[in-house]
Amino acid sequence: YKDGEVRVVGEVDRAPSCYKFITPTKIRWKVLPVSYVINPTNPQALDENFIASAVFNSAETWDAKTSKELMNDMYAIDYTATYGVQNYANAIVFGNYPTTGVIAVTSVWYNPATKAIVEFDVMFDTDWTWGDATVNPTVMDLQNIATHEIGHGIGLADVYDTVCSAVTMYGYSDYGETQKRTLEQPDITGLWTLYGA
């Protein structure tokens, strides 16, 4: 105690890192590139080419920030692909998620012994109106949300501190948002921690 100021020894002010990993062991893909399949079936009759382009651009957004060929440049369209079945298919689909307020969900399977991700599936909840928010700001931007969800698929977790609200892995979104289409430095730092620069 000196001059009316209290100092606590050993306490450090720490800003949030704005990136987190799905597990403390930093699971990641060990076999690259990661292939994926898209099931474009959706109740809004969104065009298959629009959906495939949005998902591909999202995958390539992560690829562009590492020297690794992380996501396969080729994808498959598979109208039978489903969410939540461990079959090593990495399915990206639309479906009705039962919990209110969930925009999309990603399941990740991994081998705890090797810390290797073996599959991820993404489901965009059909309770929301999907599209391209750069054209129509009243829709949930598919590329925006796909970029975030693919981040989970490669091993990154949500962050919820409001000072991190500009990063792709921030856990909230809304109609009209497109800022998750591009990665911020914390997203890139998390990516590099798992896969190198």
C-alpha positions as CSV (number, residue, x, y, z in Angstrom):
1,Y,0.0,0.0,0.0
2,K,1.5,3.3,-1.1
3,D,0.0,6.7,-1.7
4,G,-3.5,5.4,-1.6
5,E,-2.9,2.7,-4.3
6,V,-3.3,-1.0,-3.7
7,R,-1.1,-3.3,-5.7
8,V,-1.7,-7.0,-5.9
9,V,1.5,-8.9,-6.5
10,G,1.2,-11.7,-9.1
11,E,-2.0,-10.5,-10.7
12,V,-1.7,-9.6,-14.4
13,D,-4.2,-7.7,-16.5
14,R,-4.8,-10.0,-19.5
15,A,-6.7,-9.2,-22.5
16,P,-8.6,-12.1,-24.0
17,S,-6.8,-13.9,-26.8
18,C,-9.9,-14.0,-29.0
19,Y,-9.2,-17.5,-30.2
20,K,-9.8,-20.9,-28.5
21,F,-9.5,-24.5,-29.4
22,I,-12.1,-27.2,-29.2
23,T,-10.0,-29.2,-26.7
24,P,-7.1,-28.3,-24.5
25,T,-5.0,-30.8,-26.4
26,K,-5.6,-28.8,-29.6
27,I,-7.0,-31.5,-31.8
28,R,-6.5,-31.0,-35.5
29,W,-6.5,-32.7,-38.9
30,K,-3.3,-34.8,-39.4
31,V,-4.2,-35.9,-42.9
32,L,-4.6,-33.0,-45.4
33,P,-6.3,-31.8,-47.4
34,V,-9.7,-32.3,-45.8
35,S,-12.4,-33.3,-48.3
36,Y,-16.1,-32.4,-47.8
37,V,-19.5,-33.1,-49.3
38,I,-22.4,-30.6,-49.6
39,N,-26.0,-31.6,-49.6
40,P,-27.8,-28.5,-51.0
41,T,-31.3,-29.7,-50.2
42,N,-33.0,-26.8,-48.4
43,P,-36.6,-25.7,-47.9
44,Q,-36.0,-22.2,-49.4
45,A,-35.0,-23.6,-52.8
46,L,-31.6,-21.9,-52.7
47,D,-29.6,-22.7,-55.8
48,E,-27.1,-25.5,-55.6
49,N,-24.4,-23.4,-57.3
50,F,-25.0,-20.6,-54.8
51,I,-24.7,-23.0,-51.8
52,A,-21.6,-24.8,-53.2
53,S,-19.9,-21.4,-54.0
54,A,-20.6,-20.0,-50.5
55,V,-19.2,-23.2,-48.8
56,F,-16.2,-23.4,-51.1
57,N,-15.3,-19.7,-50.6
58,S,-15.6,-20.3,-46.8
59,A,-13.2,-23.3,-46.9
60,E,-10.8,-21.4,-49.1
61,T,-10.8,-18.4,-46.7
62,W,-9.1,-20.7,-44.2
63,D,-6.8,-22.2,-46.8
64,A,-5.6,-18.8,-47.9
65,K,-4.1,-18.0,-44.5
66,T,-1.9,-21.0,-44.1
67,S,0.7,-22.5,-46.4
68,K,-0.9,-26.0,-45.9
69,E,-3.5,-27.2,-48.3
70,L,-6.0,-27.5,-45.5
71,M,-9.3,-27.9,-47.4
72,N,-9.5,-29.9,-50.6
73,D,-10.1,-27.6,-53.6
74,M,-12.6,-30.2,-54.9
75,Y,-15.9,-31.0,-53.1
76,A,-18.7,-33.3,-53.9
77,I,-22.4,-32.7,-54.1
78,D,-24.3,-35.5,-52.4
79,Y,-28.0,-35.3,-51.9
80,T,-27.9,-38.2,-49.5
81,A,-25.3,-36.6,-47.1
82,T,-26.6,-36.2,-43.5
83,Y,-25.6,-34.4,-40.4
84,G,-24.4,-36.2,-37.2
85,V,-23.5,-39.6,-38.6
86,Q,-19.9,-40.6,-38.2
87,N,-19.1,-41.9,-41.6
88,Y,-15.9,-39.8,-42.5
89,A,-17.8,-37.8,-45.1
90,N,-17.5,-34.3,-43.6
91,A,-21.1,-33.4,-44.6
92,I,-22.3,-29.8,-44.9
93,V,-26.1,-29.8,-44.9
94,F,-29.3,-27.9,-44.0
95,G,-31.7,-29.3,-41.4
96,N,-34.0,-28.4,-38.5
97,Y,-32.0,-28.1,-35.3
98,P,-34.3,-28.6,-32.3
99,T,-32.9,-25.8,-30.1
100,T,-34.3,-22.3,-30.6
101,G,-31.8,-19.6,-31.5
102,V,-29.1,-21.9,-32.9
103,I,-28.1,-20.7,-36.3
104,A,-25.9,-23.6,-37.2
105,V,-24.1,-26.4,-35.5
106,T,-20.9,-28.4,-36.1
107,S,-20.1,-31.8,-34.7
108,V,-16.4,-32.9,-34.7
109,W,-15.2,-36.4,-34.2
110,Y,-11.6,-37.1,-33.2
111,N,-9.2,-39.8,-31.9
112,P,-8.2,-38.8,-28.3
113,A,-5.0,-40.9,-28.5
114,T,-3.7,-39.2,-31.7
115,K,-5.5,-35.9,-31.2
116,A,-6.5,-36.2,-34.9
117,I,-9.8,-34.9,-36.1
118,V,-11.4,-37.6,-38.3
119,E,-14.7,-36.0,-39.3
120,F,-16.8,-32.9,-39.0
121,D,-20.4,-32.3,-40.0
122,V,-22.1,-28.9,-40.3
123,M,-25.8,-28.2,-40.3
124,F,-27.4,-24.8,-41.1
125,D,-30.7,-24.5,-39.2
126,T,-33.6,-24.1,-41.5
127,D,-35.5,-22.0,-38.9
128,W,-33.5,-19.1,-40.4
129,T,-33.8,-17.5,-43.8
130,W,-30.5,-18.1,-45.7
131,G,-28.9,-16.3,-48.6
132,D,-26.3,-13.7,-49.6
133,A,-26.5,-10.7,-47.2
134,T,-24.4,-8.5,-49.5
135,V,-27.4,-8.6,-51.8
136,N,-30.2,-8.9,-49.2
137,P,-29.3,-7.8,-45.7
138,T,-32.5,-9.4,-44.2
139,V,-31.1,-12.9,-44.6
140,M,-28.6,-15.0,-42.7
141,D,-25.4,-14.9,-44.8
142,L,-24.5,-18.5,-45.7
143,Q,-20.8,-17.7,-46.5
144,N,-20.5,-15.8,-43.2
145,I,-21.8,-18.7,-41.1
146,A,-20.1,-21.4,-43.2
147,T,-16.7,-19.7,-42.6
148,H,-17.4,-19.8,-38.8
149,E,-18.6,-23.4,-38.8
150,I,-15.6,-24.6,-40.9
151,G,-13.4,-23.0,-38.2
152,H,-14.9,-25.5,-35.8
153,G,-14.3,-28.2,-38.3
154,I,-10.6,-27.5,-38.3
155,G,-10.4,-27.4,-34.5
156,L,-11.3,-23.9,-33.3
157,A,-13.9,-23.1,-30.7
158,D,-16.3,-20.2,-30.2
159,V,-15.2,-17.1,-28.3
160,Y,-17.8,-15.1,-26.5
161,D,-16.0,-12.0,-25.0
162,T,-17.5,-8.9,-26.6
163,V,-14.1,-7.4,-27.3
164,C,-13.7,-10.3,-29.7
165,S,-17.0,-9.6,-31.6
166,A,-15.2,-8.8,-34.9
167,V,-13.5,-12.2,-35.2
168,T,-14.8,-15.0,-37.3
169,M,-15.0,-17.4,-34.3
170,Y,-17.1,-15.1,-32.2
171,G,-20.1,-17.2,-31.2
172,Y,-22.9,-14.9,-32.1
173,S,-24.3,-13.6,-35.4
174,D,-27.4,-12.2,-36.9
175,Y,-29.3,-11.4,-40.1
176,G,-27.2,-9.3,-42.5
177,E,-23.8,-9.9,-40.9
178,T,-21.0,-10.6,-43.3
179,Q,-17.9,-9.8,-41.2
180,K,-17.2,-13.5,-40.5
181,R,-16.5,-14.0,-44.2
182,T,-12.9,-12.8,-43.6
183,L,-10.5,-13.8,-40.9
184,E,-9.2,-11.5,-38.2
185,Q,-5.7,-11.9,-36.7
186,P,-6.9,-13.9,-33.7
187,D,-8.6,-16.4,-36.1
188,I,-5.3,-16.6,-38.1
189,T,-3.3,-17.0,-34.9
190,G,-5.5,-20.0,-33.9
191,L,-5.1,-21.4,-37.4
192,W,-1.3,-21.1,-37.3
193,T,-1.1,-22.6,-33.9
194,L,-2.8,-25.8,-35.3
195,Y,-1.4,-25.9,-38.8
196,G,1.5,-23.5,-39.2
197,A,1.7,-20.2,-41.1
